[in-house]
Structures are given as structure tokens and as C-alpha cells.
């Protein structure tokens, strides 16, 4: 076979060749798996960001509370002993909020700001005085009912309970606020040093 015939044959063969289409490769992220704690923190931050964006607590139907009823709430994971001490008023009150003479809108803003500030300043135990609302004829215990409805919506609130008589009784509520991330880290470092 001559060189010319070989080149002619080769040219015919090469003319039929089409380039292969290269598909883009999908690269998987090579990050470490996310721990349960990190996921929980991310969810809490998302909830806190959402609350911060609206700066409003839910105003949907608020179930009326009897003026003398005890308010009680505890998130899962809160130790019974911690909750008992809160309920009995054994924690020193580090911050107070008095809602007397507030409208519902003013109280809503005040409660949100108060709890956020407490968390930012590492305040763990607070007292909110809302009154019993006994003197109001059309809607008794309106602010008390709102407090019972709003506090569980705040991620920073770990637990709450109606106060002891010396702190206002059924007209006030003890609030246990979660530790800030800074305090959690300090506690972890302190306990790590003990080992």
C-alpha cells in the first residue's frame, strides 16, 4: 500500500470521528459530618435570627389564664433539680422586668428585648412581674396569659414558673435563661481542667 492510499484511507476514517462530549463532574464536598450539637446550635441560631428579624412574638390566639393559676414550663433536657430550685425561688434574681401599665404590644416588645438582653449579658435567672389582672373586668389576666404564651416561643428561655409569694406570687414569673455560648465554653474549660 502506498503512502498516498494510506493517507487517503486514514483521512476517510478520521473524517467520521466526532469529539466526545465531556460532562461536567460533580464534586462532593469533603467536609466532616456535622455533629448533633452543631445541628442543634444551627437550628437555635436560625430561630433566634427569625425572631430578631420580626422582633415580634406570636399574636395568634392566646389562651386565657386564670388570675390565680400557676404558670409552669420546662424544656426537655432541663434537670429536675434545676427546675425545682427555680420553682422554689432559690436562684438569685439577676434581672427584673415590671410590665405593670404596659399595653400588650409594649409588653411583647419589652419581653423580647428583656430576654435577648439577659442572654447577651449572661444573666441566667430573671423575674418578670406581670400582675394577676384581677382588677380588669373584660379580660382578666391578659398580660399573664400573654407571658404564658410568649415565653415558650423564645429559644433563650429554658424554663419558667410562677414566683413565690415574697417575689409576687401568681403575679410574677421566674425565668431561667440558657447559657450563652461564651459561658458554655468557660464551663467546659473549667471542668476539663479538673480532670
PyMOL commands that set and color helices and strands:
alter all, ss='L'
color gray80, all
select helices_A, chain A and resi 3-15+36-54+80-87+104-120+142-153+165-167+169-171+181-194
alter helices_A, ss='H'
color red, helices_A
select strands_A, chain A and resi 72-74+95-98+125-129+157-162+172-177
alter strands_A, ss='S'
color yellow, strands_A
deselect
rebuild
show_as cartoon
